[in-house]
């Protein structure tokens, strides 16, 4: 029979203790699944968000045991989402703002075999500084034209071995690494978040900032147009409303023949035009 464990590894014990204390300090608990996330992605985020965000990387069983002890509304919903390696993010900022910041802090990374190219991979013409040998075969297999000059391999012209969205083969990934070309955009996004008892799913946390900006601009323009149409004066539309009223007043003045300093020339021109038209009709009537 297996005996119940009473002593745990030091690292797990520390994780457990962290998850008992840290959530009490923040309004938002967010979760990131990191099964396909590299450590090099998280380090820049720690630096960029230092002071605003706290990261804690834990195993699911440790986290579940700790969260069960916490008396925080909605925490059970987060506990149920824990599978595999997870990254907790604690903050007092809105989870929507946090997700936007995470999206802005993406980085370009070296490729691994099977990765999808985030951009057209352009290998520029240059001296690689690599000595001739087996590497020549790798360049040839990748379709990158080379020559040997002064004891090193030179790439003869700019070449695009893989286009955006295509799979990067293992041998090409190794070659790109040697050339210090990083064609894979990587970042992390929230899987779920809990804010003061309210739990958000992954899709609910996605914010298209550019689309929202366009919609706000459209709504603003529609509101201004409506306010001008109904003559509801605001600081934004007063010039347009006065301009529209002045134009309507000029039109009424011209239409009614009520002369003002601004409309007398147009009224006289209109009268002359009407007189000529009437004269032409009279002549045509007399001739007939």
N, C-alpha and C positions, 0 to 999 in steps of 0.2 A: 504493500500500500504506500501511496505517496503522502508524505506529511505536509501539512500546510507550511508554506514558507514564512519565516519570521524575520529573516535578514535579506535585504535587497541590495543590489549593486549600488554603489555610491551615486553614480550618474542618474540612475532611475529615481533614487530617493530625492535628489536635488530637483529633478523635473517635477516630481509629485508635489514637493513643497512649493515650487514656483507657481504651479497652477492652483494652489490653495490660496495664495496671497495676491498675486498680480491682478486677477480679474476684479478684485474689490476696489482697485484704484481707478478703473476706467469705465466709461459708459458703453463702449463698443467692444465686443468680442467677435473677431472674424476668423474664418478658417480657410486655409489654402491646402489643397491636395498637392503633394510634392513628389509623387511617384516618378515623374519625368522631369523634375526640376533639378538643375545642377547647382552646386554650392556657389559657383561663380556668378549666378544670377542674383542670389540673395545678398551677398556682401555689398554691392553698390547701393542696394535699397536700404540696408542698415545705415549706411553713411548719409544717403540723401534725406532720409526721414528721421534721423537721429533727433531725439528730444520731443518728437510728436508721436512716434510709434514705437512699440516694444515688440520684438519678435521672440517667440519661444518655439523651438522645434521639439516635438515629442512623438513617442510611439502611442498607438491608439489605446492599448490596454492601460498604460500609465495614466493617460489623459482621462479615460473613462472613470477610473477609480477616483481621481481627484475631483472631477466635475460632479460626481455623485454626492460629494460632501458639501458642495456649495449651495447656499440658499439664495440663488439668483433667479428671478422670473425668466422662464424660457430656456434655461440652461440645459434642460433635458433634451430639447430639440437639437442642440448642438452636439450633445453627447452621442445621439443616435446617428449622426453623420460621420463619426470617426471610424475610418477604415484605413489601415496601412500607415505609412509615414505622413504626418500632418505638421503644418506650420500654423501656430496661433499668432494672430496679430491683435494687439491691444492698443486702443487709442481713445481719445475723446472727440475726435473729428467725426463728421458724418461718414457712414460706410460708403456712400455714393462718392463723396469727395475722395476718400481713400482709394477706391477702385480706379478713379480717374488718374490719381497720382501714380498708382502702380502701372497703369497703361502708358503714361508719359515717360516712365523710367525704364523703358525697354532697352536692351543692349544687343549689340551684334556679337555673335559668338562663332568660334571655330566649328566647322561641321564634323559630324560623325556619319559613318555609313548608314544610309537609310533616311537621313534628315531631308526635309523639303526645303529647297532654296527659297528664301524670303525675297530675294532680288535676282535680277539677271547677274550671273557671276562673270565678271570681266577680269581676265588675266592680262594685265598690261605688258606691253613690250618693255623689257628691261634686262639688265644683267642680274641673274638670280644669285650670283655668288656661290653657286653650287658646283662642285667639281664633277666632271663627266664620269659616267659609270652607269650603274643600273638605273639611275634616275632618268636617263634619256628614254628608256623604254616606257616609263610612267608618263612622261610628257607626250610621247607618241600615241599611247593608248588613249590619252585624254584629248587628242586632236590638237595639241598645242605645238605649233612649229618652232623649232629651236635650231641653234647653231652653236658651235664651240668657238670661243674667241678668248685669247689670253688665258687659257686654262680654266675657263668657267662656262657654264651653260647660259646662253642668252636666249630670251624669248623674242622671236623675230617680229611679231605683230600682235596687237590687241586681239584676244580670242575670247569667245563666250562659249565655254564647254557645256554650261547648263543654264537654262532660262528659269525665270521665276516660276515657282510652283512645281518644278520637276524634282525628281528624286536624285540625291547626290550619292553616287556609288562609293563604296568603302575606299578603293584605291585613290579616287579623285579627292575624297575628303582628306586623306593623308597628305596628298600633294598640296592641296590648298593650305593645310596647316603649316607646311614647310615654307610656303610663300607668304605666310601671315595674312591670308585672306579670310575674313570672317563673314560668311554669307547667310547666317541663320539669325533671325531676329528672335530674341527670347525675352520673356517677361513672365510675371505671374498675375493672376487675377483671383478675386475672392470666390470661393465655392459657396459659402454661406456666411451670414453675419447676424449678430444679435445686438439690438440697440434698445436698451431700457425695456426689455421684455418682448420686443417685436422682432421676429425672425424674418430675414429676407433670403430668398433663394438666389441662385447664381444669375439667372436671367433677369431678375428684378433689379440687380445691382449694376447692370450694364447701362452706362450713360453715354449716348452719342452727343458729345459736346457741340460739334459743328452743326449737326442737325437741329439741336435745340436752339442754337444761336440764330440759325436761319428762320426757324419758326417764330421766335420772339421778334425778329426784325419784320417778318410778314405781319404778325399780329399788331405790332406797333403801327405799321403803315395803314393797316385796315382801320385801326382805332382813330388815327389822325384823319383819315378820309371821312369816316362816319361823323366825327365831331365837326368837321368843316361843313359837311352836308346839312347837319341840323343846327349849325351856328352855335355850338357849345364851346365857348371861349376858354382856352387854356394858354399857358405860356408858350407851348409848342406850336399852336395853330393860329394865334391872333393875327399874324401878318397875312396868312392865307385867307382868313375869313374877311378881313378888311379889304383885301385885294379883290376877293370874289364879290363882296357887296358893292365896291366901287365900280366894278365891271358891269354888274347888273343895273346899277343906277345909270350908268352911261347908256346902256342898251335901252332902258325905259325912256331916257331923255331923248335919244335919237328917234325911237319909234313914235313917241308922242309929239315930237317937234318942239319940245320945251328946251329953248336954247340956254346954254351955259357957256362960260369961257372955254371949257374943254370940248364941248360938243357942237358948237355953232358951225364949224367948218364941215363936219360930217353931215349935219342936218341940211346945210345949204347944198352940199354935193348930192345928197339923196333927193332933195327937192328938184335940182337941175336934172338929175337922171330921170325922175318921174315925169318932169315937164317934157323932156325930149321924147320919152316913150309915148306920152299922150299925143304929142305933135305928130309923131310918125304914124300912129293909129289913125289920127284925123286925116292926114294926107292920103293914106291908103283907102280910107272910107270914101273920101271925095273922088279919088281916082276911079273907084269902082262904081 
